Amino acid sequence: MRVKVVDDYLAELTRRLQAVLGGELVAVYAGGSYALGAYEHGRSDIDVTVVVGAPLTGDVKRELVDAVRHEALPCPATRLQLVIFPRGIVESPTAASFFEHNLNTGEEYRFRADVEPGEIEEFWFAIDRSIVRQHAKPLHGPPAADLIAEIPRELLAPHLAESIRWHRGDDSENARLNVARSQHFLDTGHWISKRDVL
């Protein structure tokens, strides 16, 4: 039942993205624990990666926020983490963190909307693109592996090392699982859910 609620939410989210972005919308992918088959209600976020064909204007970004933030479209998970990438970035085998928009919203989560890199830890964006390429569920557009280039492990490794350093100051279970998952990818080149680390 909980997954069905998430499915319905993702369908409406995609519809709103199409309405705002129109022909510039290339793809929408569900990633994170949902794509990895490890979604847990009350614990998991909903991670969504969006690819657009051209830079977005400030007006479009504001319209998008108004359409999909929690107050307009209540998120059934802990929060929505939505990142919009330009097509040119995701099609290149680069670990560059450039994005068009980064939105975090949820009932009990501090709202944030970043419009350029540097406002948040950059390692997340390369890691998320790598996970999405391997496991994403397409909500609009082609399969992720047909659009998103593989980031070579030697380019991704510094971001994973930074993630591991960043999390080691945190003694929470989530931090420990993030460290273990990053190390698993460094060892194998394959992403698994945090639940599968146990």
PyMOL commands that place a pseudoatom at each C-alpha (Angstrom):
pseudoatom trace, name=CA, resn=MET, resi=1, chain=A, elem=C, hetatm=0, pos=[0.000, 0.000, 0.000]
pseudoatom trace, name=CA, resn=ARG, resi=2, chain=A, elem=C, hetatm=0, pos=[2.778, 2.428, 0.883]
pseudoatom trace, name=CA, resn=VAL, resi=3, chain=A, elem=C, hetatm=0, pos=[4.587, 1.801, -2.418]
pseudoatom trace, name=CA, resn=LYS, resi=4, chain=A, elem=C, hetatm=0, pos=[1.316, 2.383, -4.292]
pseudoatom trace, name=CA, resn=VAL, resi=5, chain=A, elem=C, hetatm=0, pos=[1.039, 5.769, -2.569]
pseudoatom trace, name=CA, resn=VAL, resi=6, chain=A, elem=C, hetatm=0, pos=[4.585, 6.574, -3.695]
pseudoatom trace, name=CA, resn=ASP, resi=7, chain=A, elem=C, hetatm=0, pos=[3.755, 5.402, -7.229]
pseudoatom trace, name=CA, resn=ASP, resi=8, chain=A, elem=C, hetatm=0, pos=[0.776, 7.753, -7.349]
pseudoatom trace, name=CA, resn=TYR, resi=9, chain=A, elem=C, hetatm=0, pos=[2.870, 10.616, -5.981]
pseudoatom trace, name=CA, resn=LEU, resi=10, chain=A, elem=C, hetatm=0, pos=[5.598, 10.063, -8.586]
pseudoatom trace, name=CA, resn=ALA, resi=11, chain=A, elem=C, hetatm=0, pos=[3.024, 9.963, -11.378]
pseudoatom trace, name=CA, resn=GLU, resi=12, chain=A, elem=C, hetatm=0, pos=[1.570, 13.318, -10.290]
pseudoatom trace, name=CA, resn=LEU, resi=13, chain=A, elem=C, hetatm=0, pos=[5.036, 14.789, -9.778]
pseudoatom trace, name=CA, resn=THR, resi=14, chain=A, elem=C, hetatm=0, pos=[5.961, 13.774, -13.329]
pseudoatom trace, name=CA, resn=ARG, resi=15, chain=A, elem=C, hetatm=0, pos=[2.760, 15.279, -14.688]
pseudoatom trace, name=CA, resn=ARG, resi=16, chain=A, elem=C, hetatm=0, pos=[3.564, 18.592, -13.002]
pseudoatom trace, name=CA, resn=LEU, resi=17, chain=A, elem=C, hetatm=0, pos=[7.129, 18.540, -14.295]
pseudoatom trace, name=CA, resn=GLN, resi=18, chain=A, elem=C, hetatm=0, pos=[5.780, 18.020, -17.817]
pseudoatom trace, name=CA, resn=ALA, resi=19, chain=A, elem=C, hetatm=0, pos=[3.319, 20.886, -17.389]
pseudoatom trace, name=CA, resn=VAL, resi=20, chain=A, elem=C, hetatm=0, pos=[5.994, 23.342, -16.240]
pseudoatom trace, name=CA, resn=LEU, resi=21, chain=A, elem=C, hetatm=0, pos=[8.945, 22.239, -18.388]
pseudoatom trace, name=CA, resn=GLY, resi=22, chain=A, elem=C, hetatm=0, pos=[7.115, 21.299, -21.575]
pseudoatom trace, name=CA, resn=GLY, resi=23, chain=A, elem=C, hetatm=0, pos=[9.385, 20.357, -24.456]
pseudoatom trace, name=CA, resn=GLU, resi=24, chain=A, elem=C, hetatm=0, pos=[12.538, 20.981, -22.431]
pseudoatom trace, name=CA, resn=LEU, resi=25, chain=A, elem=C, hetatm=0, pos=[11.815, 17.932, -20.265]
pseudoatom trace, name=CA, resn=VAL, resi=26, chain=A, elem=C, hetatm=0, pos=[13.999, 15.064, -21.468]
pseudoatom trace, name=CA, resn=ALA, resi=27, chain=A, elem=C, hetatm=0, pos=[13.641, 12.510, -18.682]
pseudoatom trace, name=CA, resn=VAL, resi=28, chain=A, elem=C, hetatm=0, pos=[12.471, 11.886, -15.121]
pseudoatom trace, name=CA, resn=TYR, resi=29, chain=A, elem=C, hetatm=0, pos=[13.940, 9.067, -13.039]
pseudoatom trace, name=CA, resn=ALA, resi=30, chain=A, elem=C, hetatm=0, pos=[13.144, 7.725, -9.594]
pseudoatom trace, name=CA, resn=GLY, resi=31, chain=A, elem=C, hetatm=0, pos=[16.340, 6.764, -7.818]
pseudoatom trace, name=CA, resn=GLY, resi=32, chain=A, elem=C, hetatm=0, pos=[17.527, 6.076, -4.285]
pseudoatom trace, name=CA, resn=SER, resi=33, chain=A, elem=C, hetatm=0, pos=[15.954, 3.426, -2.083]
pseudoatom trace, name=CA, resn=TYR, resi=34, chain=A, elem=C, hetatm=0, pos=[12.800, 3.330, -4.224]
pseudoatom trace, name=CA, resn=ALA, resi=35, chain=A, elem=C, hetatm=0, pos=[14.731, 2.283, -7.331]
pseudoatom trace, name=CA, resn=LEU, resi=36, chain=A, elem=C, hetatm=0, pos=[16.849, -0.138, -5.301]
pseudoatom trace, name=CA, resn=GLY, resi=37, chain=A, elem=C, hetatm=0, pos=[13.758, -1.891, -3.905]
pseudoatom trace, name=CA, resn=ALA, resi=38, chain=A, elem=C, hetatm=0, pos=[14.508, -0.811, -0.345]
pseudoatom trace, name=CA, resn=TYR, resi=39, chain=A, elem=C, hetatm=0, pos=[11.983, 1.962, 0.263]
pseudoatom trace, name=CA, resn=GLU, resi=40, chain=A, elem=C, hetatm=0, pos=[10.813, 2.084, 3.910]
pseudoatom trace, name=CA, resn=HIS, resi=41, chain=A, elem=C, hetatm=0, pos=[7.964, 4.359, 4.826]
pseudoatom trace, name=CA, resn=GLY, resi=42, chain=A, elem=C, hetatm=0, pos=[8.909, 6.743, 7.610]
pseudoatom trace, name=CA, resn=ARG, resi=43, chain=A, elem=C, hetatm=0, pos=[12.636, 6.354, 6.944]
pseudoatom trace, name=CA, resn=SER, resi=44, chain=A, elem=C, hetatm=0, pos=[13.256, 6.734, 3.229]
pseudoatom trace, name=CA, resn=ASP, resi=45, chain=A, elem=C, hetatm=0, pos=[13.400, 9.812, 1.046]
pseudoatom trace, name=CA, resn=ILE, resi=46, chain=A, elem=C, hetatm=0, pos=[12.095, 9.964, -2.499]
pseudoatom trace, name=CA, resn=ASP, resi=47, chain=A, elem=C, hetatm=0, pos=[14.978, 10.767, -4.859]
pseudoatom trace, name=CA, resn=VAL, resi=48, chain=A, elem=C, hetatm=0, pos=[14.104, 12.096, -8.306]
pseudoatom trace, name=CA, resn=THR, resi=49, chain=A, elem=C, hetatm=0, pos=[16.514, 13.036, -11.086]
pseudoatom trace, name=CA, resn=VAL, resi=50, chain=A, elem=C, hetatm=0, pos=[15.275, 15.256, -13.900]
pseudoatom trace, name=CA, resn=VAL, resi=51, chain=A, elem=C, hetatm=0, pos=[17.092, 15.930, -17.180]
pseudoatom trace, name=CA, resn=VAL, resi=52, chain=A, elem=C, hetatm=0, pos=[16.347, 19.026, -19.254]
pseudoatom trace, name=CA, resn=GLY, resi=53, chain=A, elem=C, hetatm=0, pos=[17.449, 20.003, -22.721]
pseudoatom trace, name=CA, resn=ALA, resi=54, chain=A, elem=C, hetatm=0, pos=[18.321, 23.653, -22.082]
pseudoatom trace, name=CA, resn=PRO, resi=55, chain=A, elem=C, hetatm=0, pos=[19.057, 26.022, -19.172]
pseudoatom trace, name=CA, resn=LEU, resi=56, chain=A, elem=C, hetatm=0, pos=[16.004, 27.030, -17.152]
pseudoatom trace, name=CA, resn=THR, resi=57, chain=A, elem=C, hetatm=0, pos=[15.065, 30.634, -16.542]
pseudoatom trace, name=CA, resn=GLY, resi=58, chain=A, elem=C, hetatm=0, pos=[14.566, 31.959, -13.040]
pseudoatom trace, name=CA, resn=ASP, resi=59, chain=A, elem=C, hetatm=0, pos=[10.840, 32.230, -13.668]
pseudoatom trace, name=CA, resn=VAL, resi=60, chain=A, elem=C, hetatm=0, pos=[10.602, 28.579, -14.701]
pseudoatom trace, name=CA, resn=LYS, resi=61, chain=A, elem=C, hetatm=0, pos=[12.562, 27.480, -11.629]
pseudoatom trace, name=CA, resn=ARG, resi=62, chain=A, elem=C, hetatm=0, pos=[10.247, 29.440, -9.372]
pseudoatom trace, name=CA, resn=GLU, resi=63, chain=A, elem=C, hetatm=0, pos=[7.178, 28.010, -11.106]
pseudoatom trace, name=CA, resn=LEU, resi=64, chain=A, elem=C, hetatm=0, pos=[8.596, 24.534, -10.700]
pseudoatom trace, name=CA, resn=VAL, resi=65, chain=A, elem=C, hetatm=0, pos=[9.197, 25.025, -6.967]
pseudoatom trace, name=CA, resn=ASP, resi=66, chain=A, elem=C, hetatm=0, pos=[5.659, 26.332, -6.530]
pseudoatom trace, name=CA, resn=ALA, resi=67, chain=A, elem=C, hetatm=0, pos=[4.265, 23.273, -8.341]
pseudoatom trace, name=CA, resn=VAL, resi=68, chain=A, elem=C, hetatm=0, pos=[6.134, 20.485, -6.561]
pseudoatom trace, name=CA, resn=ARG, resi=69, chain=A, elem=C, hetatm=0, pos=[7.126, 21.676, -3.081]
pseudoatom trace, name=CA, resn=HIS, resi=70, chain=A, elem=C, hetatm=0, pos=[5.488, 19.834, -0.196]
pseudoatom trace, name=CA, resn=GLU, resi=71, chain=A, elem=C, hetatm=0, pos=[2.911, 22.544, 0.443]
pseudoatom trace, name=CA, resn=ALA, resi=72, chain=A, elem=C, hetatm=0, pos=[1.599, 22.140, -3.132]
pseudoatom trace, name=CA, resn=LEU, resi=73, chain=A, elem=C, hetatm=0, pos=[2.124, 18.381, -3.548]
pseudoatom trace, name=CA, resn=PRO, resi=74, chain=A, elem=C, hetatm=0, pos=[2.460, 16.637, -0.169]
pseudoatom trace, name=CA, resn=CYS, resi=75, chain=A, elem=C, hetatm=0, pos=[5.337, 14.170, -0.199]
pseudoatom trace, name=CA, resn=PRO, resi=76, chain=A, elem=C, hetatm=0, pos=[4.403, 10.799, 1.352]
pseudoatom trace, name=CA, resn=ALA, resi=77, chain=A, elem=C, hetatm=0, pos=[8.030, 10.077, 2.255]
pseudoatom trace, name=CA, resn=THR, resi=78, chain=A, elem=C, hetatm=0, pos=[10.406, 11.787, 4.658]
pseudoatom trace, name=CA, resn=ARG, resi=79, chain=A, elem=C, hetatm=0, pos=[11.194, 14.299, 1.937]
pseudoatom trace, name=CA, resn=LEU, resi=80, chain=A, elem=C, hetatm=0, pos=[11.526, 14.803, -1.795]
pseudoatom trace, name=CA, resn=GLN, resi=81, chain=A, elem=C, hetatm=0, pos=[15.053, 15.267, -3.079]
pseudoatom trace, name=CA, resn=LEU, resi=82, chain=A, elem=C, hetatm=0, pos=[14.780, 16.477, -6.660]
pseudoatom trace, name=CA, resn=VAL, resi=83, chain=A, elem=C, hetatm=0, pos=[17.771, 17.421, -8.801]
pseudoatom trace, name=CA, resn=ILE, resi=84, chain=A, elem=C, hetatm=0, pos=[17.566, 18.836, -12.321]
pseudoatom trace, name=CA, resn=PHE, resi=85, chain=A, elem=C, hetatm=0, pos=[20.581, 18.277, -14.581]
pseudoatom trace, name=CA, resn=PRO, resi=86, chain=A, elem=C, hetatm=0, pos=[21.235, 19.662, -18.057]
pseudoatom trace, name=CA, resn=ARG, resi=87, chain=A, elem=C, hetatm=0, pos=[21.402, 16.986, -20.720]
pseudoatom trace, name=CA, resn=GLY, resi=88, chain=A, elem=C, hetatm=0, pos=[24.959, 17.921, -21.670]
pseudoatom trace, name=CA, resn=ILE, resi=89, chain=A, elem=C, hetatm=0, pos=[26.236, 17.058, -18.185]
pseudoatom trace, name=CA, resn=VAL, resi=90, chain=A, elem=C, hetatm=0, pos=[24.552, 13.666, -17.815]
pseudoatom trace, name=CA, resn=GLU, resi=91, chain=A, elem=C, hetatm=0, pos=[25.565, 12.568, -21.319]
pseudoatom trace, name=CA, resn=SER, resi=92, chain=A, elem=C, hetatm=0, pos=[29.245, 13.204, -20.531]
pseudoatom trace, name=CA, resn=PRO, resi=93, chain=A, elem=C, hetatm=0, pos=[31.417, 10.747, -18.563]
pseudoatom trace, name=CA, resn=THR, resi=94, chain=A, elem=C, hetatm=0, pos=[32.291, 13.432, -16.038]
pseudoatom trace, name=CA, resn=ALA, resi=95, chain=A, elem=C, hetatm=0, pos=[31.875, 13.732, -12.282]
pseudoatom trace, name=CA, resn=ALA, resi=96, chain=A, elem=C, hetatm=0, pos=[31.184, 17.473, -12.561]
pseudoatom trace, name=CA, resn=SER, resi=97, chain=A, elem=C, hetatm=0, pos=[28.536, 18.539, -10.096]
pseudoatom trace, name=CA, resn=PHE, resi=98, chain=A, elem=C, hetatm=0, pos=[26.835, 21.199, -12.239]
pseudoatom trace, name=CA, resn=PHE, resi=99, chain=A, elem=C, hetatm=0, pos=[23.062, 21.163, -11.936]
pseudoatom trace, name=CA, resn=GLU, resi=100, chain=A, elem=C, hetatm=0, pos=[20.161, 23.432, -12.847]
pseudoatom trace, name=CA, resn=HIS, resi=101, chain=A, elem=C, hetatm=0, pos=[18.226, 23.077, -9.623]
pseudoatom trace, name=CA, resn=ASN, resi=102, chain=A, elem=C, hetatm=0, pos=[18.344, 21.136, -6.347]
pseudoatom trace, name=CA, resn=LEU, resi=103, chain=A, elem=C, hetatm=0, pos=[15.124, 20.995, -4.319]
pseudoatom trace, name=CA, resn=ASN, resi=104, chain=A, elem=C, hetatm=0, pos=[14.577, 19.432, -0.887]
pseudoatom trace, name=CA, resn=THR, resi=105, chain=A, elem=C, hetatm=0, pos=[11.084, 19.572, 0.604]
pseudoatom trace, name=CA, resn=GLY, resi=106, chain=A, elem=C, hetatm=0, pos=[8.995, 17.626, 3.106]
pseudoatom trace, name=CA, resn=GLU, resi=107, chain=A, elem=C, hetatm=0, pos=[6.612, 18.019, 6.007]
pseudoatom trace, name=CA, resn=GLU, resi=108, chain=A, elem=C, hetatm=0, pos=[9.301, 17.942, 8.695]
pseudoatom trace, name=CA, resn=TYR, resi=109, chain=A, elem=C, hetatm=0, pos=[12.320, 18.836, 6.579]
pseudoatom trace, name=CA, resn=ARG, resi=110, chain=A, elem=C, hetatm=0, pos=[13.832, 22.286, 6.166]
pseudoatom trace, name=CA, resn=PHE, resi=111, chain=A, elem=C, hetatm=0, pos=[12.964, 23.512, 2.691]
pseudoatom trace, name=CA, resn=ARG, resi=112, chain=A, elem=C, hetatm=0, pos=[15.866, 24.367, 0.428]
pseudoatom trace, name=CA, resn=ALA, resi=113, chain=A, elem=C, hetatm=0, pos=[16.176, 25.229, -3.248]
pseudoatom trace, name=CA, resn=ASP, resi=114, chain=A, elem=C, hetatm=0, pos=[19.710, 25.551, -4.611]
pseudoatom trace, name=CA, resn=VAL, resi=115, chain=A, elem=C, hetatm=0, pos=[20.236, 27.005, -8.059]
pseudoatom trace, name=CA, resn=GLU, resi=116, chain=A, elem=C, hetatm=0, pos=[23.947, 26.369, -8.469]
pseudoatom trace, name=CA, resn=PRO, resi=117, chain=A, elem=C, hetatm=0, pos=[26.705, 24.085, -7.158]
pseudoatom trace, name=CA, resn=GLY, resi=118, chain=A, elem=C, hetatm=0, pos=[28.676, 25.223, -4.166]
pseudoatom trace, name=CA, resn=GLU, resi=119, chain=A, elem=C, hetatm=0, pos=[25.670, 25.641, -1.901]
pseudoatom trace, name=CA, resn=ILE, resi=120, chain=A, elem=C, hetatm=0, pos=[25.688, 21.988, -0.833]
pseudoatom trace, name=CA, resn=GLU, resi=121, chain=A, elem=C, hetatm=0, pos=[28.233, 19.153, -0.588]
pseudoatom trace, name=CA, resn=GLU, resi=122, chain=A, elem=C, hetatm=0, pos=[29.094, 18.441, -4.222]
pseudoatom trace, name=CA, resn=PHE, resi=123, chain=A, elem=C, hetatm=0, pos=[29.912, 14.742, -3.872]
pseudoatom trace, name=CA, resn=TRP, resi=124, chain=A, elem=C, hetatm=0, pos=[26.204, 13.887, -3.644]
pseudoatom trace, name=CA, resn=PHE, resi=125, chain=A, elem=C, hetatm=0, pos=[25.487, 14.796, -7.252]
pseudoatom trace, name=CA, resn=ALA, resi=126, chain=A, elem=C, hetatm=0, pos=[28.060, 12.513, -8.875]
pseudoatom trace, name=CA, resn=ILE, resi=127, chain=A, elem=C, hetatm=0, pos=[27.037, 9.666, -6.547]
pseudoatom trace, name=CA, resn=ASP, resi=128, chain=A, elem=C, hetatm=0, pos=[23.340, 10.136, -7.316]
pseudoatom trace, name=CA, resn=ARG, resi=129, chain=A, elem=C, hetatm=0, pos=[23.941, 10.164, -11.086]
pseudoatom trace, name=CA, resn=SER, resi=130, chain=A, elem=C, hetatm=0, pos=[25.938, 6.959, -10.803]
pseudoatom trace, name=CA, resn=ILE, resi=131, chain=A, elem=C, hetatm=0, pos=[23.185, 5.228, -8.804]
pseudoatom trace, name=CA, resn=VAL, resi=132, chain=A, elem=C, hetatm=0, pos=[20.504, 6.471, -11.192]
pseudoatom trace, name=CA, resn=ARG, resi=133, chain=A, elem=C, hetatm=0, pos=[22.395, 5.147, -14.220]
pseudoatom trace, name=CA, resn=GLN, resi=134, chain=A, elem=C, hetatm=0, pos=[22.560, 1.659, -12.700]
pseudoatom trace, name=CA, resn=HIS, resi=135, chain=A, elem=C, hetatm=0, pos=[19.161, 1.369, -11.044]
pseudoatom trace, name=CA, resn=ALA, resi=136, chain=A, elem=C, hetatm=0, pos=[16.730, 4.186, -11.887]
pseudoatom trace, name=CA, resn=LYS, resi=137, chain=A, elem=C, hetatm=0, pos=[13.091, 3.590, -12.684]
pseudoatom trace, name=CA, resn=PRO, resi=138, chain=A, elem=C, hetatm=0, pos=[12.178, 5.800, -15.645]
pseudoatom trace, name=CA, resn=LEU, resi=139, chain=A, elem=C, hetatm=0, pos=[9.052, 7.877, -15.127]
pseudoatom trace, name=CA, resn=HIS, resi=140, chain=A, elem=C, hetatm=0, pos=[9.459, 9.796, -18.392]
pseudoatom trace, name=CA, resn=GLY, resi=141, chain=A, elem=C, hetatm=0, pos=[11.972, 9.381, -21.197]
pseudoatom trace, name=CA, resn=PRO, resi=142, chain=A, elem=C, hetatm=0, pos=[14.445, 6.634, -22.109]
pseudoatom trace, name=CA, resn=PRO, resi=143, chain=A, elem=C, hetatm=0, pos=[16.092, 4.089, -19.805]
pseudoatom trace, name=CA, resn=ALA, resi=144, chain=A, elem=C, hetatm=0, pos=[18.689, 5.828, -17.674]
pseudoatom trace, name=CA, resn=ALA, resi=145, chain=A, elem=C, hetatm=0, pos=[21.614, 3.871, -19.125]
pseudoatom trace, name=CA, resn=ASP, resi=146, chain=A, elem=C, hetatm=0, pos=[20.664, 5.129, -22.613]
pseudoatom trace, name=CA, resn=LEU, resi=147, chain=A, elem=C, hetatm=0, pos=[20.949, 8.770, -21.565]
pseudoatom trace, name=CA, resn=ILE, resi=148, chain=A, elem=C, hetatm=0, pos=[23.253, 9.018, -18.555]
pseudoatom trace, name=CA, resn=ALA, resi=149, chain=A, elem=C, hetatm=0, pos=[26.920, 8.296, -19.208]
pseudoatom trace, name=CA, resn=GLU, resi=150, chain=A, elem=C, hetatm=0, pos=[28.812, 6.044, -16.852]
pseudoatom trace, name=CA, resn=ILE, resi=151, chain=A, elem=C, hetatm=0, pos=[31.186, 7.980, -14.631]
pseudoatom trace, name=CA, resn=PRO, resi=152, chain=A, elem=C, hetatm=0, pos=[34.537, 6.141, -14.654]
pseudoatom trace, name=CA, resn=ARG, resi=153, chain=A, elem=C, hetatm=0, pos=[35.380, 4.770, -11.238]
pseudoatom trace, name=CA, resn=GLU, resi=154, chain=A, elem=C, hetatm=0, pos=[38.633, 6.724, -11.096]
pseudoatom trace, name=CA, resn=LEU, resi=155, chain=A, elem=C, hetatm=0, pos=[36.657, 9.982, -11.485]
pseudoatom trace, name=CA, resn=LEU, resi=156, chain=A, elem=C, hetatm=0, pos=[34.010, 8.949, -8.995]
pseudoatom trace, name=CA, resn=ALA, resi=157, chain=A, elem=C, hetatm=0, pos=[36.484, 7.679, -6.383]
pseudoatom trace, name=CA, resn=PRO, resi=158, chain=A, elem=C, hetatm=0, pos=[37.468, 11.143, -5.011]
pseudoatom trace, name=CA, resn=HIS, resi=159, chain=A, elem=C, hetatm=0, pos=[33.774, 11.968, -4.485]
pseudoatom trace, name=CA, resn=LEU, resi=160, chain=A, elem=C, hetatm=0, pos=[33.237, 8.693, -2.659]
pseudoatom trace, name=CA, resn=ALA, resi=161, chain=A, elem=C, hetatm=0, pos=[36.299, 9.320, -0.530]
pseudoatom trace, name=CA, resn=GLU, resi=162, chain=A, elem=C, hetatm=0, pos=[34.942, 12.765, 0.336]
pseudoatom trace, name=CA, resn=SER, resi=163, chain=A, elem=C, hetatm=0, pos=[31.562, 11.244, 1.209]
pseudoatom trace, name=CA, resn=ILE, resi=164, chain=A, elem=C, hetatm=0, pos=[33.254, 8.724, 3.494]
pseudoatom trace, name=CA, resn=ARG, resi=165, chain=A, elem=C, hetatm=0, pos=[35.245, 11.489, 5.245]
pseudoatom trace, name=CA, resn=TRP, resi=166, chain=A, elem=C, hetatm=0, pos=[32.133, 13.651, 5.599]
pseudoatom trace, name=CA, resn=HIS, resi=167, chain=A, elem=C, hetatm=0, pos=[30.068, 10.847, 7.148]
pseudoatom trace, name=CA, resn=ARG, resi=168, chain=A, elem=C, hetatm=0, pos=[32.743, 9.630, 9.553]
pseudoatom trace, name=CA, resn=GLY, resi=169, chain=A, elem=C, hetatm=0, pos=[32.060, 12.535, 11.869]
pseudoatom trace, name=CA, resn=ASP, resi=170, chain=A, elem=C, hetatm=0, pos=[28.501, 11.242, 12.277]
pseudoatom trace, name=CA, resn=ASP, resi=171, chain=A, elem=C, hetatm=0, pos=[27.833, 8.189, 14.462]
pseudoatom trace, name=CA, resn=SER, resi=172, chain=A, elem=C, hetatm=0, pos=[24.273, 7.620, 13.198]
pseudoatom trace, name=CA, resn=GLU, resi=173, chain=A, elem=C, hetatm=0, pos=[23.194, 4.392, 11.532]
pseudoatom trace, name=CA, resn=ASN, resi=174, chain=A, elem=C, hetatm=0, pos=[22.480, 6.242, 8.282]
pseudoatom trace, name=CA, resn=ALA, resi=175, chain=A, elem=C, hetatm=0, pos=[26.008, 7.653, 8.185]
pseudoatom trace, name=CA, resn=ARG, resi=176, chain=A, elem=C, hetatm=0, pos=[27.559, 4.236, 8.844]
pseudoatom trace, name=CA, resn=LEU, resi=177, chain=A, elem=C, hetatm=0, pos=[25.467, 2.678, 6.072]
pseudoatom trace, name=CA, resn=ASN, resi=178, chain=A, elem=C, hetatm=0, pos=[26.435, 5.426, 3.628]
pseudoatom trace, name=CA, resn=VAL, resi=179, chain=A, elem=C, hetatm=0, pos=[30.100, 4.782, 4.344]
pseudoatom trace, name=CA, resn=ALA, resi=180, chain=A, elem=C, hetatm=0, pos=[29.687, 1.030, 3.874]
pseudoatom trace, name=CA, resn=ARG, resi=181, chain=A, elem=C, hetatm=0, pos=[27.741, 1.480, 0.636]
pseudoatom trace, name=CA, resn=SER, resi=182, chain=A, elem=C, hetatm=0, pos=[30.364, 3.828, -0.804]
pseudoatom trace, name=CA, resn=GLN, resi=183, chain=A, elem=C, hetatm=0, pos=[33.103, 1.378, 0.109]
pseudoatom trace, name=CA, resn=HIS, resi=184, chain=A, elem=C, hetatm=0, pos=[31.152, -1.445, -1.547]
pseudoatom trace, name=CA, resn=PHE, resi=185, chain=A, elem=C, hetatm=0, pos=[31.010, 0.522, -4.792]
pseudoatom trace, name=CA, resn=LEU, resi=186, chain=A, elem=C, hetatm=0, pos=[34.742, 1.274, -4.618]
pseudoatom trace, name=CA, resn=ASP, resi=187, chain=A, elem=C, hetatm=0, pos=[35.377, -2.450, -4.194]
pseudoatom trace, name=CA, resn=THR, resi=188, chain=A, elem=C, hetatm=0, pos=[32.903, -3.761, -6.786]
pseudoatom trace, name=CA, resn=GLY, resi=189, chain=A, elem=C, hetatm=0, pos=[31.731, -0.961, -9.086]
pseudoatom trace, name=CA, resn=HIS, resi=190, chain=A, elem=C, hetatm=0, pos=[28.127, -1.810, -8.221]
pseudoatom trace, name=CA, resn=TRP, resi=191, chain=A, elem=C, hetatm=0, pos=[25.625, 0.146, -6.127]
pseudoatom trace, name=CA, resn=ILE, resi=192, chain=A, elem=C, hetatm=0, pos=[23.478, -1.572, -3.524]
pseudoatom trace, name=CA, resn=SER, resi=193, chain=A, elem=C, hetatm=0, pos=[20.897, -0.215, -1.120]
pseudoatom trace, name=CA, resn=LYS, resi=194, chain=A, elem=C, hetatm=0, pos=[21.890, 0.771, 2.377]
pseudoatom trace, name=CA, resn=ARG, resi=195, chain=A, elem=C, hetatm=0, pos=[19.640, -2.020, 3.634]
pseudoatom trace, name=CA, resn=ASP, resi=196, chain=A, elem=C, hetatm=0, pos=[21.669, -4.557, 1.631]
pseudoatom trace, name=CA, resn=VAL, resi=197, chain=A, elem=C, hetatm=0, pos=[24.851, -3.419, 3.348]
pseudoatom trace, name=CA, resn=LEU, resi=198, chain=A, elem=C, hetatm=0, pos=[23.622, -5.025, 6.580]
for i in range(1, 198): cmd.bond("trace and resi %d" % i, "trace and resi %d" % (i + 1))
show_as sticks, trace
zoom trace
